[in-house]
Amino acid sequence: MVNPAIELTRIDGTTQPLGDYAGKVLLVVNLASKCGFTPQYEQLEALQEKYADRGFTVLGFPSNQFLQEGGSDEQIAEYCSVTWNVTFPVFSKTKVNGRNRHPLYKELVTAPDSAGLRGPVLWNFEKFLVLPSGEMHRFRSTTLPDDPAIIALIEGALPTA
């Protein structure tokens, strides 16, 4: 279970506790604007639009740890808005690995992927699905946001439309 007291910094500099999203199905993703997986923004936004009114949200965390997100928070916010029409919450540039890893990612990386592997984020667009029960599911970068396994978990955790 992820600690609801973890502080998150939105891309506009405001802070909020993770607990503001209590009861929601969360898809936490480390983002980058100059990555081969960047087109996944389109599927992330489609999920946001489809399920937001049922208690789902994508939480996007830009990261330059793989040297593919060099912009400032302001530039990232503009890129997300203008290029992908992002409506899901995007947060300040975040460290997902190493000694200075964000507290949220310290908890997320304890979740195993489909092969049972835990540990560091391996690349941009790694996805962590956090259910209201606290159960966490990990999907590597190559798994698209609209993969049937992700959709089944989302739909299984949300109230029916």
C-alpha positions in Angstrom: 0.0 0.0 0.0 1.3 3.4 -0.9 1.6 6.0 1.9 -1.2 8.7 1.4 1.0 11.3 3.2 3.6 11.4 0.4 3.8 14.9 -0.8 3.5 15.5 -4.6 4.6 18.7 -6.3 2.4 19.6 -9.3 4.1 21.0 -12.4 2.8 24.4 -11.4 4.7 24.2 -8.1 1.7 23.6 -5.9 1.9 20.6 -3.5 -0.7 18.1 -2.5 -0.6 14.8 -0.6 -1.1 11.5 -2.5 -4.1 11.0 -0.2 -6.0 13.5 -2.4 -6.4 10.6 -4.8 -7.6 8.1 -2.1 -10.3 5.8 -3.5 -9.2 6.3 -7.1 -7.6 3.9 -9.5 -4.2 5.4 -10.3 -1.9 4.8 -13.3 1.4 6.3 -12.3 3.8 6.9 -15.3 7.3 8.4 -15.6 7.1 10.6 -18.7 9.7 11.9 -21.2 9.2 14.1 -24.2 12.1 12.8 -26.3 11.7 9.1 -26.0 10.5 6.4 -28.5 7.7 5.7 -26.1 6.5 9.3 -26.0 3.5 8.5 -28.3 2.0 6.7 -25.3 0.8 10.1 -24.1 -2.0 9.6 -26.6 -3.2 6.4 -25.0 -2.7 7.8 -21.5 -4.9 10.7 -22.3 -7.5 8.4 -23.9 -7.7 6.4 -20.7 -8.0 9.6 -18.7 -10.9 10.8 -20.9 -12.6 7.4 -20.8 -12.4 6.6 -17.1 -11.9 9.9 -15.2 -15.6 10.2 -14.3 -15.6 6.7 -12.8 -12.7 7.3 -10.4 -9.6 6.8 -12.4 -6.6 9.1 -13.1 -3.3 9.0 -14.7 -0.5 10.7 -12.6 2.4 11.8 -14.9 5.9 12.3 -13.5 8.4 13.7 -16.0 11.9 12.4 -15.4 15.2 13.1 -17.0 17.0 10.2 -15.4 17.2 8.6 -18.8 18.3 11.9 -20.4 15.2 12.3 -22.5 13.4 15.1 -20.6 15.6 18.1 -20.5 13.0 20.9 -20.3 12.0 23.0 -17.4 8.7 22.3 -15.7 7.2 25.2 -17.6 8.4 23.8 -20.9 7.1 20.3 -20.0 3.7 21.7 -19.0 3.4 23.5 -22.4 4.6 20.4 -24.3 2.0 18.2 -22.6 -0.8 20.7 -23.2 0.0 21.8 -26.7 1.3 18.5 -28.2 -0.9 15.9 -26.4 -3.8 17.9 -24.9 -3.1 16.3 -21.6 -5.8 16.8 -18.9 -4.4 14.3 -16.3 -2.3 15.7 -13.5 1.4 16.2 -14.4 3.9 16.7 -11.6 7.3 18.4 -11.3 10.3 16.7 -12.8 10.9 13.7 -10.6 13.8 11.3 -9.8 12.5 7.7 -10.1 15.8 6.0 -9.3 18.8 6.3 -7.1 19.5 7.8 -3.7 17.3 10.8 -4.3 14.4 8.8 -5.7 11.0 10.4 -4.9 9.3 8.8 -1.9 6.4 7.7 -4.1 8.8 5.8 -6.4 10.6 4.2 -3.4 7.3 2.5 -2.7 6.3 1.8 -6.3 9.5 -0.1 -7.2 8.7 -2.7 -4.6 5.9 -3.9 -6.9 6.8 -6.8 -9.2 6.3 -6.8 -13.0 4.8 -9.8 -14.8 8.1 -11.7 -14.6 8.2 -11.1 -10.8 11.0 -8.6 -11.0 11.2 -5.6 -8.7 13.6 -2.8 -8.3 14.7 0.3 -10.3 12.6 1.8 -13.1 14.2 0.6 -16.2 13.1 3.2 -18.7 10.6 6.0 -19.5 6.9 5.2 -19.5 7.1 2.5 -16.9 3.6 2.2 -15.5 2.3 1.4 -12.0 -1.4 0.7 -11.5 -2.4 1.4 -7.9 -5.9 0.1 -7.0 -8.0 1.6 -4.2 -7.2 -1.4 -2.1 -3.5 -0.5 -2.2 -2.7 -3.4 -4.6 0.0 -2.4 -7.1 0.7 -3.8 -10.6 3.8 -2.9 -12.6 4.0 -2.7 -16.4 7.2 -2.1 -18.2 7.6 0.6 -20.9 6.9 -1.8 -23.8 3.4 -2.5 -22.4 1.0 0.1 -23.9 -1.3 2.0 -21.6 -4.3 0.4 -23.4 -3.0 -3.1 -23.1 -5.9 -5.5 -22.3 -4.2 -6.5 -19.0 -4.2 -2.9 -17.8 -7.8 -2.3 -19.1 -9.1 -5.4 -17.3 -7.5 -4.2 -14.0 -8.9 -0.7 -14.4 -12.4 -1.8 -15.3 -12.4 -4.5 -12.6 -11.6 -1.9 -9.9 -14.0 0.9 -11.1 -17.7 1.1 -10.4 -19.8 0.2 -13.5 -20.8 3.0 -15.7 
